[in-house]
Amino acid sequence: MTDARRYGTCALWTAVTAIGYSLGLYAGLFLAHLALGPLMAAFSIGAGIGLAQRPVLQSWLEPRRSRAWSPADSAGWILGSVAGMVFVVAVVWTAVDRMGIEGDTVGWLGLVGTFALGGSLAGLIQKRVLRRYALASDRWIAASALGWGASALGIGLAPVLAEQMFDLFVVLLAPAIGGLVMGLVTGCVLVRLPLRQHAPAPPGASPSGRSG
């Protein structure tokens, strides 16, 4: 695997993660007014990240594999991002709205820690996809935790930027920063995972078959 392809995949992964994070957040803010409030927003963000990452992940892992990327792989990857984000929002929402804790009291450290735990959950679920294709897939749990935790700094940066810039600009910039950080950290780990020469074919599938 050439370094040029690794760098290109990492850059593309970073970009699509930022896009998925941002578009998912904007869609979630709209959907939250329709039903389930913050949990709907969390679902939207997670789905945005997972859907955006899926084709890049598939193109990176699949070409040298003997089995086709399956719908279950896609569902598992997206589920990991959704579950992690729902966990993050559920914890923060409970702490701030249900327990009467002020947002400033939660602080950046609590925000980073909560995102890191959510990232661990996402990584644990997504590892079940990666282990079919890559060795040392346990590293993904730590990478996901680190990437998600670091991405919280982008969200926490918004109040600081708001003091110097228009609020609308901050709303647009903060998710992009968070997504870029998450994508850069996780992408650098992803492209360094040693790939299996052959991944096991699912029952009843032909080795040359391909699916969505």
SETORKOL-242357 format. One record per residue (C-alpha): residue in three letters; x, y, z; residue number from 1. Coordinates in pm, whole numbers, plus 50000, padded with zeros to 5 digits. Layout:
# residues N
<rec vexgu="ALA" px="X" py="Y" pz="Z" kolkol="NUM"/>
...
END
This chain:
# residues 212
<rec vexgu="MET" px="50000" py="50000" pz="50000" kolkol="1"/>
<rec vexgu="THR" px="50164" py="50323" pz="49888" kolkol="2"/>
<rec vexgu="ASP" px="50202" py="50625" pz="50113" kolkol="3"/>
<rec vexgu="ALA" px="50035" py="50841" pz="49850" kolkol="4"/>
<rec vexgu="ARG" px="49719" py="50632" pz="49871" kolkol="5"/>
<rec vexgu="ARG" px="49726" py="50640" pz="50250" kolkol="6"/>
<rec vexgu="TYR" px="49757" py="51018" pz="50256" kolkol="7"/>
<rec vexgu="GLY" px="49485" py="51057" pz="49994" kolkol="8"/>
<rec vexgu="THR" px="49246" py="50829" pz="50181" kolkol="9"/>
<rec vexgu="CYS" px="49316" py="51003" pz="50512" kolkol="10"/>
<rec vexgu="ALA" px="49252" py="51345" pz="50355" kolkol="11"/>
<rec vexgu="LEU" px="48928" py="51227" pz="50194" kolkol="12"/>
<rec vexgu="TRP" px="48818" py="51059" pz="50518" kolkol="13"/>
<rec vexgu="THR" px="48882" py="51382" pz="50710" kolkol="14"/>
<rec vexgu="ALA" px="48684" py="51588" pz="50460" kolkol="15"/>
<rec vexgu="VAL" px="48381" py="51359" pz="50446" kolkol="16"/>
<rec vexgu="THR" px="48374" py="51327" pz="50826" kolkol="17"/>
<rec vexgu="ALA" px="48361" py="51705" pz="50859" kolkol="18"/>
<rec vexgu="ILE" px="48088" py="51726" pz="50597" kolkol="19"/>
<rec vexgu="GLY" px="47884" py="51445" pz="50752" kolkol="20"/>
<rec vexgu="TYR" px="47925" py="51592" pz="51100" kolkol="21"/>
<rec vexgu="SER" px="47816" py="51939" pz="50986" kolkol="22"/>
<rec vexgu="LEU" px="47525" py="51838" pz="50763" kolkol="23"/>
<rec vexgu="GLY" px="47407" py="51589" pz="51022" kolkol="24"/>
<rec vexgu="LEU" px="47407" py="51861" pz="51287" kolkol="25"/>
<rec vexgu="TYR" px="47217" py="52109" pz="51070" kolkol="26"/>
<rec vexgu="ALA" px="46959" py="51845" pz="50977" kolkol="27"/>
<rec vexgu="GLY" px="46937" py="51740" pz="51341" kolkol="28"/>
<rec vexgu="LEU" px="46867" py="52093" pz="51459" kolkol="29"/>
<rec vexgu="PHE" px="46574" py="52105" pz="51218" kolkol="30"/>
<rec vexgu="LEU" px="46444" py="51757" pz="51300" kolkol="31"/>
<rec vexgu="ALA" px="46473" py="51821" pz="51674" kolkol="32"/>
<rec vexgu="HIS" px="46182" py="52064" pz="51642" kolkol="33"/>
<rec vexgu="LEU" px="45964" py="51788" pz="51497" kolkol="34"/>
<rec vexgu="ALA" px="46017" py="51497" pz="51738" kolkol="35"/>
<rec vexgu="LEU" px="46234" py="51362" pz="52020" kolkol="36"/>
<rec vexgu="GLY" px="46432" py="51684" pz="52056" kolkol="37"/>
<rec vexgu="PRO" px="46805" py="51634" pz="52123" kolkol="38"/>
<rec vexgu="LEU" px="46792" py="51259" pz="52062" kolkol="39"/>
<rec vexgu="MET" px="46668" py="51316" pz="51709" kolkol="40"/>
<rec vexgu="ALA" px="46956" py="51559" pz="51657" kolkol="41"/>
<rec vexgu="ALA" px="47200" py="51298" pz="51789" kolkol="42"/>
<rec vexgu="PHE" px="47061" py="51034" pz="51556" kolkol="43"/>
<rec vexgu="SER" px="47095" py="51271" pz="51261" kolkol="44"/>
<rec vexgu="ILE" px="47456" py="51362" pz="51341" kolkol="45"/>
<rec vexgu="GLY" px="47557" py="51001" pz="51390" kolkol="46"/>
<rec vexgu="ALA" px="47387" py="50892" pz="51069" kolkol="47"/>
<rec vexgu="GLY" px="47550" py="51180" pz="50882" kolkol="48"/>
<rec vexgu="ILE" px="47896" py="51076" pz="50998" kolkol="49"/>
<rec vexgu="GLY" px="47840" py="50707" pz="50931" kolkol="50"/>
<rec vexgu="LEU" px="47688" py="50756" pz="50587" kolkol="51"/>
<rec vexgu="ALA" px="47964" py="50995" pz="50481" kolkol="52"/>
<rec vexgu="GLN" px="48243" py="50765" pz="50601" kolkol="53"/>
<rec vexgu="ARG" px="48097" py="50445" pz="50458" kolkol="54"/>
<rec vexgu="PRO" px="48202" py="50476" pz="50090" kolkol="55"/>
<rec vexgu="VAL" px="48555" py="50587" pz="50181" kolkol="56"/>
<rec vexgu="LEU" px="48591" py="50301" pz="50427" kolkol="57"/>
<rec vexgu="GLN" px="48458" py="50050" pz="50174" kolkol="58"/>
<rec vexgu="SER" px="48692" py="50167" pz="49899" kolkol="59"/>
<rec vexgu="TRP" px="48990" py="50148" pz="50137" kolkol="60"/>
<rec vexgu="LEU" px="48917" py="49800" pz="50272" kolkol="61"/>
<rec vexgu="GLU" px="48744" py="49619" pz="49988" kolkol="62"/>
<rec vexgu="PRO" px="48971" py="49605" pz="49680" kolkol="63"/>
<rec vexgu="ARG" px="49208" py="49341" pz="49820" kolkol="64"/>
<rec vexgu="ARG" px="48939" py="49144" pz="50003" kolkol="65"/>
<rec vexgu="SER" px="48793" py="48815" pz="49884" kolkol="66"/>
<rec vexgu="ARG" px="48444" py="48891" pz="50008" kolkol="67"/>
<rec vexgu="ALA" px="48206" py="49170" pz="49912" kolkol="68"/>
<rec vexgu="TRP" px="48127" py="49453" pz="50148" kolkol="69"/>
<rec vexgu="SER" px="47789" py="49355" pz="50288" kolkol="70"/>
<rec vexgu="PRO" px="47480" py="49557" pz="50386" kolkol="71"/>
<rec vexgu="ALA" px="47543" py="49435" pz="50741" kolkol="72"/>
<rec vexgu="ASP" px="47887" py="49600" pz="50735" kolkol="73"/>
<rec vexgu="SER" px="47730" py="49929" pz="50626" kolkol="74"/>
<rec vexgu="ALA" px="47458" py="49904" pz="50890" kolkol="75"/>
<rec vexgu="GLY" px="47709" py="49819" pz="51162" kolkol="76"/>
<rec vexgu="TRP" px="47931" py="50113" pz="51076" kolkol="77"/>
<rec vexgu="ILE" px="47645" py="50363" pz="51072" kolkol="78"/>
<rec vexgu="LEU" px="47500" py="50213" pz="51391" kolkol="79"/>
<rec vexgu="GLY" px="47829" py="50274" pz="51571" kolkol="80"/>
<rec vexgu="SER" px="47825" py="50645" pz="51492" kolkol="81"/>
<rec vexgu="VAL" px="47457" py="50678" pz="51581" kolkol="82"/>
<rec vexgu="ALA" px="47496" py="50491" pz="51911" kolkol="83"/>
<rec vexgu="GLY" px="47798" py="50697" pz="52011" kolkol="84"/>
<rec vexgu="MET" px="47630" py="51028" pz="51936" kolkol="85"/>
<rec vexgu="VAL" px="47305" py="50931" pz="52107" kolkol="86"/>
<rec vexgu="PHE" px="47509" py="50839" pz="52415" kolkol="87"/>
<rec vexgu="VAL" px="47686" py="51176" pz="52409" kolkol="88"/>
<rec vexgu="VAL" px="47367" py="51378" pz="52377" kolkol="89"/>
<rec vexgu="ALA" px="47179" py="51167" pz="52631" kolkol="90"/>
<rec vexgu="VAL" px="47450" py="51220" pz="52895" kolkol="91"/>
<rec vexgu="VAL" px="47494" py="51593" pz="52830" kolkol="92"/>
<rec vexgu="TRP" px="47118" py="51652" pz="52806" kolkol="93"/>
<rec vexgu="THR" px="47061" py="51469" pz="53134" kolkol="94"/>
<rec vexgu="ALA" px="47339" py="51655" pz="53310" kolkol="95"/>
<rec vexgu="VAL" px="47236" py="51999" pz="53189" kolkol="96"/>
<rec vexgu="ASP" px="46857" py="51983" pz="53158" kolkol="97"/>
<rec vexgu="ARG" px="46746" py="51711" pz="53394" kolkol="98"/>
<rec vexgu="MET" px="46987" py="51769" pz="53685" kolkol="99"/>
<rec vexgu="GLY" px="46982" py="52147" pz="53673" kolkol="100"/>
<rec vexgu="ILE" px="47358" py="52174" pz="53614" kolkol="101"/>
<rec vexgu="GLU" px="47472" py="52489" pz="53440" kolkol="102"/>
<rec vexgu="GLY" px="47647" py="52442" pz="53107" kolkol="103"/>
<rec vexgu="ASP" px="47961" py="52618" pz="53230" kolkol="104"/>
<rec vexgu="THR" px="47980" py="52378" pz="53523" kolkol="105"/>
<rec vexgu="VAL" px="47996" py="52080" pz="53289" kolkol="106"/>
<rec vexgu="GLY" px="48298" py="52245" pz="53130" kolkol="107"/>
<rec vexgu="TRP" px="48527" py="52145" pz="52850" kolkol="108"/>
<rec vexgu="LEU" px="48677" py="51855" pz="53045" kolkol="109"/>
<rec vexgu="GLY" px="48337" py="51697" pz="53099" kolkol="110"/>
<rec vexgu="LEU" px="48244" py="51754" pz="52735" kolkol="111"/>
<rec vexgu="VAL" px="48565" py="51594" pz="52611" kolkol="112"/>
<rec vexgu="GLY" px="48522" py="51301" pz="52850" kolkol="113"/>
<rec vexgu="THR" px="48164" py="51242" pz="52741" kolkol="114"/>
<rec vexgu="PHE" px="48259" py="51251" pz="52374" kolkol="115"/>
<rec vexgu="ALA" px="48548" py="51013" pz="52442" kolkol="116"/>
<rec vexgu="LEU" px="48312" py="50764" pz="52606" kolkol="117"/>
<rec vexgu="GLY" px="48071" py="50799" pz="52316" kolkol="118"/>
<rec vexgu="GLY" px="48361" py="50742" pz="52078" kolkol="119"/>
<rec vexgu="SER" px="48459" py="50429" pz="52268" kolkol="120"/>
<rec vexgu="LEU" px="48108" py="50292" pz="52224" kolkol="121"/>
<rec vexgu="ALA" px="48111" py="50380" pz="51854" kolkol="122"/>
<rec vexgu="GLY" px="48455" py="50222" pz="51813" kolkol="123"/>
<rec vexgu="LEU" px="48349" py="49904" pz="51989" kolkol="124"/>
<rec vexgu="ILE" px="48056" py="49856" pz="51750" kolkol="125"/>
<rec vexgu="GLN" px="48254" py="49956" pz="51441" kolkol="126"/>
<rec vexgu="LYS" px="48538" py="49723" pz="51535" kolkol="127"/>
<rec vexgu="ARG" px="48308" py="49433" pz="51447" kolkol="128"/>
<rec vexgu="VAL" px="48318" py="49559" pz="51088" kolkol="129"/>
<rec vexgu="LEU" px="48690" py="49634" pz="51080" kolkol="130"/>
<rec vexgu="ARG" px="48801" py="49301" pz="51221" kolkol="131"/>
<rec vexgu="ARG" px="48673" py="49127" pz="50908" kolkol="132"/>
<rec vexgu="TYR" px="48915" py="49327" pz="50698" kolkol="133"/>
<rec vexgu="ALA" px="49199" py="49451" pz="50918" kolkol="134"/>
<rec vexgu="LEU" px="49433" py="49313" pz="51180" kolkol="135"/>
<rec vexgu="ALA" px="49484" py="49491" pz="51513" kolkol="136"/>
<rec vexgu="SER" px="49128" py="49626" pz="51493" kolkol="137"/>
<rec vexgu="ASP" px="49130" py="49681" pz="51870" kolkol="138"/>
<rec vexgu="ARG" px="49325" py="49998" pz="51798" kolkol="139"/>
<rec vexgu="TRP" px="49011" py="50145" pz="51646" kolkol="140"/>
<rec vexgu="ILE" px="48839" py="50169" pz="51985" kolkol="141"/>
<rec vexgu="ALA" px="49117" py="50389" pz="52121" kolkol="142"/>
<rec vexgu="ALA" px="49138" py="50589" pz="51798" kolkol="143"/>
<rec vexgu="SER" px="48764" py="50649" pz="51799" kolkol="144"/>
<rec vexgu="ALA" px="48768" py="50757" pz="52163" kolkol="145"/>
<rec vexgu="LEU" px="49057" py="50996" pz="52099" kolkol="146"/>
<rec vexgu="GLY" px="48906" py="51136" pz="51779" kolkol="147"/>
<rec vexgu="TRP" px="48563" py="51192" pz="51930" kolkol="148"/>
<rec vexgu="GLY" px="48708" py="51343" pz="52246" kolkol="149"/>
<rec vexgu="ALA" px="48927" py="51581" pz="52047" kolkol="150"/>
<rec vexgu="SER" px="48631" py="51678" pz="51829" kolkol="151"/>
<rec vexgu="ALA" px="48455" py="51811" pz="52139" kolkol="152"/>
<rec vexgu="LEU" px="48714" py="52088" pz="52146" kolkol="153"/>
<rec vexgu="GLY" px="48563" py="52216" pz="51821" kolkol="154"/>
<rec vexgu="ILE" px="48223" py="52236" pz="51986" kolkol="155"/>
<rec vexgu="GLY" px="48369" py="52388" pz="52302" kolkol="156"/>
<rec vexgu="LEU" px="48550" py="52646" pz="52091" kolkol="157"/>
<rec vexgu="ALA" px="48221" py="52802" pz="51983" kolkol="158"/>
<rec vexgu="PRO" px="48168" py="53020" pz="52294" kolkol="159"/>
<rec vexgu="VAL" px="48522" py="53156" pz="52260" kolkol="160"/>
<rec vexgu="LEU" px="48476" py="53236" pz="51893" kolkol="161"/>
<rec vexgu="ALA" px="48136" py="53390" pz="51960" kolkol="162"/>
<rec vexgu="GLU" px="48302" py="53668" pz="52155" kolkol="163"/>
<rec vexgu="GLN" px="48499" py="53773" pz="51849" kolkol="164"/>
<rec vexgu="MET" px="48285" py="53671" pz="51550" kolkol="165"/>
<rec vexgu="PHE" px="47928" py="53669" pz="51433" kolkol="166"/>
<rec vexgu="ASP" px="47721" py="53396" pz="51598" kolkol="167"/>
<rec vexgu="LEU" px="47612" py="53261" pz="51259" kolkol="168"/>
<rec vexgu="PHE" px="47972" py="53213" pz="51156" kolkol="169"/>
<rec vexgu="VAL" px="48037" py="53022" pz="51477" kolkol="170"/>
<rec vexgu="VAL" px="47738" py="52797" pz="51418" kolkol="171"/>
<rec vexgu="LEU" px="47878" py="52708" pz="51076" kolkol="172"/>
<rec vexgu="LEU" px="48241" py="52679" pz="51186" kolkol="173"/>
<rec vexgu="ALA" px="48226" py="52482" pz="51512" kolkol="174"/>
<rec vexgu="PRO" px="48084" py="52157" pz="51368" kolkol="175"/>
<rec vexgu="ALA" px="48330" py="52171" pz="51080" kolkol="176"/>
<rec vexgu="ILE" px="48621" py="52203" pz="51324" kolkol="177"/>
<rec vexgu="GLY" px="48489" py="51915" pz="51531" kolkol="178"/>
<rec vexgu="GLY" px="48443" py="51696" pz="51224" kolkol="179"/>
<rec vexgu="LEU" px="48785" py="51780" pz="51083" kolkol="180"/>
<rec vexgu="VAL" px="48957" py="51691" pz="51410" kolkol="181"/>
<rec vexgu="MET" px="48762" py="51367" pz="51443" kolkol="182"/>
<rec vexgu="GLY" px="48834" py="51273" pz="51083" kolkol="183"/>
<rec vexgu="LEU" px="49204" py="51352" pz="51102" kolkol="184"/>
<rec vexgu="VAL" px="49265" py="51148" pz="51416" kolkol="185"/>
<rec vexgu="THR" px="49062" py="50845" pz="51312" kolkol="186"/>
<rec vexgu="GLY" px="49173" py="50862" pz="50950" kolkol="187"/>
<rec vexgu="CYS" px="49542" py="50851" pz="51040" kolkol="188"/>
<rec vexgu="VAL" px="49483" py="50535" pz="51242" kolkol="189"/>
<rec vexgu="LEU" px="49255" py="50374" pz="50983" kolkol="190"/>
<rec vexgu="VAL" px="49506" py="50389" pz="50698" kolkol="191"/>
<rec vexgu="ARG" px="49779" py="50241" pz="50919" kolkol="192"/>
<rec vexgu="LEU" px="49581" py="49932" pz="51020" kolkol="193"/>
<rec vexgu="PRO" px="49741" py="49620" pz="50867" kolkol="194"/>
<rec vexgu="LEU" px="49491" py="49472" pz="50620" kolkol="195"/>
<rec vexgu="ARG" px="49409" py="49104" pz="50593" kolkol="196"/>
<rec vexgu="GLN" px="49501" py="48938" pz="50267" kolkol="197"/>
<rec vexgu="HIS" px="49161" py="48772" pz="50257" kolkol="198"/>
<rec vexgu="ALA" px="48849" py="48841" pz="50461" kolkol="199"/>
<rec vexgu="PRO" px="48613" py="48549" pz="50530" kolkol="200"/>
<rec vexgu="ALA" px="48316" py="48528" pz="50296" kolkol="201"/>
<rec vexgu="PRO" px="47971" py="48535" pz="50455" kolkol="202"/>
<rec vexgu="PRO" px="47769" py="48209" pz="50439" kolkol="203"/>
<rec vexgu="GLY" px="47626" py="48147" pz="50092" kolkol="204"/>
<rec vexgu="ALA" px="47820" py="48432" pz="49928" kolkol="205"/>
<rec vexgu="SER" px="48047" py="48376" pz="49630" kolkol="206"/>
<rec vexgu="PRO" px="48405" py="48502" pz="49676" kolkol="207"/>
<rec vexgu="SER" px="48375" py="48731" pz="49375" kolkol="208"/>
<rec vexgu="GLY" px="48031" py="48867" pz="49462" kolkol="209"/>
<rec vexgu="ARG" px="47988" py="49231" pz="49547" kolkol="210"/>
<rec vexgu="SER" px="47706" py="49409" pz="49722" kolkol="211"/>
<rec vexgu="GLY" px="47615" py="49765" pz="49821" kolkol="212"/>
END
